[in-house]
């Protein structure tokens, strides 16, 4: 298993837990963390034993968002004597940061985000890439970029309107106002609110365990179809799932599930 500078990764009963681990900095997302996130979810994707992943934060907060020291260092990182090349370099940095978070979507296994405390700025970008989001009652959220004079550029403005609707996404992005766990549930950013961070972790693990007990091939295919359908027409989605199942339907998982159903037993599946 890879080692990471800014997060931990553990595996138990087919469930990986990816934990942001800069608690002394409220898990602010420095350069190392962005790249650790991509490496961690590549590992989740490529490890057959892992069927589901949980993303959570160590300490008092999920994440305070992008590390401001990292932001302040971008100018020196991209600087070139040629203004055009400076702009090109900055564009490449932004595209690379986008790609680090897209690694959650690219991962074939479902990713469940478990949010407690603050989830600010880049944290919103991050959780919007997860399959599902859950939080504890102490959680609060803010799309903070407008308050530091910039346009959010790594996914919130593209993904959040599809999750909570255009009007509410605009309000939150234009105002940067804080909203709490109850509102996050009301606007359907999160699926469920748990009373405490401890209850959150236990509850999300229970959901992850339920998913991990299903056919891994079918779960991976279901994620592929939902992600595809989001960005394509209904007709395109129907055509793709027909092609997918023409290739994948006649699997050992199907046989195991059908046999277990007839014998009223619990099926077991290959990773």
N, C-alpha and C positions, 0 to 999 in steps of 0.2 A: 504494500500500500504506500501511496505517496505520502510524504510529510508536508505539512503546510505551516507557514509562518503566522497566519492570522486567523485560522479556523481549525477546528478539529473534525474528524470524520470517524464515526464508529458504526459497526454493523452488528445487529442482533436480530435473529429470527427473520432474516431476509429484508429487514428495514434498516436503511442507512440514516444516521442522524448527522447532518452537517450543521455545525454550531459556529457562528461568528464569535471570535474569541479575542477581542480587544476591549475587555470590560472597563479598563481604566480610562479608555477614550470613548466610552459609550458605543463601542463597536463602529466608530467612524470608519468609513470605507477609504483606506489609503490605497496607494498603487498596488501594493502587495496583495491586499484583500481582493481587489478586482480580479487579479490574475489567479489567485487561489480559488475563487469561486468557479472560474471556468475549468480549472484543473480538477476540482472536486467533482463537478457534475459530469465531466468527461469520464472520471473514474466510476461514478455511479452508473453511467450509461454502459460502460465496457465490462462491468463486473457481473457475471451471470447470477451470482448469489444474491445480489441486490435486486429487489423487485419494486420497492417504493423508497422514496427519500423524504425526510422531514428537514426543513430549514428553520433554525431557531437562533436565538442570540444568548450569549453568556452575560450575566450581570444584571444591571438595572434596566437595560433597554435592549430592544431588538437592534436598532441602529440609529445613530444620529445623522446618517446620511454621509455624503462625500466629505472626506477629510479636507478641511480648509487649507492646510499646509500643502496638500497635493494640488489643490486648485491654484494656489499662489505660485507653484513651481512650473505650471504648464507653459507659461510664457518663455522661460529659459529653455525648456525642453524642445519647443518647436521653432525657436528663433533661427532665422537664416538671413544672410545679407540680402537675399532676393525676397521681396514682399510676397510675391506669388508663391514661392516655395514655403514660406512661413505659413501661409494660409492652407496650402496643401498638407503640410505636416500636421496642422491642427485638425483638419478634417480627418486625417488618418487616425489620430489619437481618439477622436470622438467615435469613429466607426469601430475601433478596437474595443472601447468601453461598451458600446452597444452590444458587440459580439459576446463579451464576457457574460452579460445578463441573458442574452438569447440562449446561452448554453443550458438554461433551465428548460426552455421550450424544446431545444434540440435533443435533450436527454429523453430517451424512449420511455423511461420509468416516470410514473406520476410523482410530482413534487408538492408536498403540503407545507405551506408556510405557517408557522406558529409565532404570533407576534405578541410581545408583552412590552409595556413601557412605550418609549418613543419609537416611532417609525416615520422618519423625516426625509424629505428630498429624495436622494438616491435609494433610500429604503422603499419608497413607493414604487420607483422603477423596478426594484428587485422583486417585490412581492407580486407585482402585476404579471411577472413571467411565470409564477407558480401555477399549478393546476387548480389548487384551492387554497383559500386563506382562512385562518382562524385566529382569534385573539382572546386575551384575557380582559377583564373589565377595566384594568388600569391602562390599557393601551390607548394611545392617541396618535394622530396622523397629521401630516401637513405636507403639501406640495410646496416646498420652501423656495424654489429657484427664483420666483418672481421677486422675492425680497432681497436677493443679492444681485438683482439686475441682469438676469439671464433667462433664456428660454430653456426649459427642461428638455434635454436632448438625448436621453438614453432609453426612452420607451414609454414613460408615463403618458404623454400626450397622444401616443399612438394606440396604447392598449387600454388605458383606463376608460375612455368613452365607450368601448365595447363591453366593459364590465358593469358600469354604473349609469350609462346614458350620457348623451352629449351635454345637456344643460348643466347637470350637476358637476360633471368633469370640468366644464368651463368655469363654473363658480369657484371651485376649489383651486384651480390653477391660476385664475386671475387674482384671487384674494389672498392665497397662502394661509387662510385661516385654519386653526386647529379644529379637528373634529374627533369626537371620542368613540369608544367602542360601540356604544348603542347606535350612534349615527352610522358608523361603518357597517353595522348589520342592516340598518334600515335602508341604506342605499345599495346594499348587496355587494359591498366590497369584500366582506367576510361572510362565511357561511354560518358561523356560530360564535357566540361569546361565552367564555367560561369564567367562572367567578374569580379564580386566582391563577397566577402563572403555573402553579403546581397542577391544578385541575386541567389547565390548557394542555400541558405536556402529556398528562395521562390520557386525556380525551383524544388528542391527535394521534397518539400511539395506538389507541384502540381502533381508530379509523384506518390507520396505515396497516395494522395487522389484518383487518378485514380484507383490504385490497390485496395484501401479500398472499392471502390464502386462495385467491382466484387464479385462473389460468394466466400465467405471465404473458403468453403469446397474445391472448385476447386483450389483456389490459394494455399492452404496448400498441396493439392495433387500434384500440378504442381511442387512445391519446392521439395517435396519428390522424384518425378520421376527424376528431373534434377540432384539432388544430387546422387541418386542411379546410374543413367546412367554414371556419371563421373567415377565411380569406378568399373563398371561392363561392360561386353560385350553388344553389341547391342541385341543379342538374350536374354540375361538375363533381360535387360531393357524392352524389348517387353513383355516377360513373366510376369514380375512384374506389368506392367501397365495394362495388361489384367486382372490379378487377382485383382488389385486395383479397376478397374472400374466395375468388376463383383460385388464387394462389395459396391462401393460408387456411381455408376452412377445414379441409380434410386433414386434421392434425391429430397427434396423439392426445392433445389436451381435450379435443372434442370427444374422443372415444372415452377418455378417463372420466369426464364430467357426465356423460350419458350413462356409463356403467354405474357410477356412484349414485346417480339419481334413481336408477332402477333398483339398486340394492339398499337404498337409503343409508349410504355410508358417506364419509368425507373423502372427496377425491384428493389425490396427491399429484403434483405436476412437476415436470422437469423444469429447471430454471430457464 
